[in-house]
């Protein structure tokens, strides 16, 4: 189990509740943010989760705001039909981009895992 916080960039209250519960069950602190600019204040070891459906999200700016380690450990998710957003996230340097359904189905395992360090 990790002491690092879980940070969720999302405005969906139902998903926020789900991630908060998973973080709590894993014994991790949880923080939700609704704007890319708040990423700059994240703990360097935080597990960062980004919802591609967040209104006004600039995924390239999000990538620029995070360190290389944070980008590599981040999990970006969204509706599987938003192919262009998935491609933009990968192009911005996020290697883990998954469908919302997969994210929701594996949430406990994702949040319970320890982010890798470089």
N, C-alpha and C positions, 0 to 999 in steps of 0.2 A: 504494500500500500504506500502511496506517496503522500507527502505533506504538501505538495505543490497545489495551488488553487486551480479550480476549473473556471475559465472565463468564457462566457457565452455572448457572442455578438448576435443579437436576435431581438425582434419585437413581437414575436408570437408568444402570447401568454401561456398557451397550453404546452408548447415545447419548453419554455422556460421552467415551468413547473416540473416537467418530466426530468429535465437535466438537473435541476435543483435537488430533486429526490434521489437521483442516481449518485450525485456528488455526496449528499448526506450519507447515503448507505455505504459509500466507499470511505467515509471519514475525511472527506476533503472539503475545504472551504469553497464557496461558490460565489461568483460575482456575475451579474448580467450587465451588459452595456448595450446601448442602442445606436452608437455612433463610432465610426472608424477612428476618430481622433482620440477616443478613450483607450485605444489599444496601446498607445505610447506609455500609459501608466501601468501596464500589466507587469506582474512579477516575471522575471526572466525565465523561470522554470514552470510557469503556468501552462496548463493544457488549454489551448485556445480552440474554441469551436465557433465556426462562422456559418450562419444561415445565409445562403445565397439569395433568399427571398426577402431579406431585410430591405425595406424601402430606402432608396437613395444610396445603397451600398456601392462603393467604388472599390472593387476587389484589387485593382492595381495599387491604389493608395493604401489599402490594408497591408498588402505585401511589403510596400516600402516602409511602413511604420514598424513592422516587426523585424526582429533579428533573424538571421539565417536559421538558427536553431529553432526559434519559435515557428517559423514558416514550415520547416521540415516536420515538426511535431504536431502542427495544427491539423484539425479535421474540418474540412469544408463540406457542407452538404446542401442539398436543395432538391426540388422536384425533378424527377428523372427526365421530364420533357424539356427542361431548360438547358439544352445541349450547348448553346452558345455561352451561357454563364459557366458551365463546367469547363469548357475549353479556355475561357478567359482566366479562370482560377488556376488551371494548370499552367497556362502561359505566364501567369504572374509569379509562379514559383511554389505553388502549393501542390505537393505530390499526392496527398490523400484527399480526393474529391469523390464523395459517394452520394447515392440517392437517399432522399429523406427516409424512405421506408427501411433501407438497410441501416441507416443511422439509428432510427427509432428501435429497430429490432436488436441491435447490438449495443445499445446505449450503456447498459450496466458494465459490459466488458470494456468498452472504450474508456469510460470514465474511471473504471477501477484499475486500468493499466497505468504504468509509470512511463511518462514521456522519456524518450532516450536523450542522453546528453552527448555532446560532441567533444 
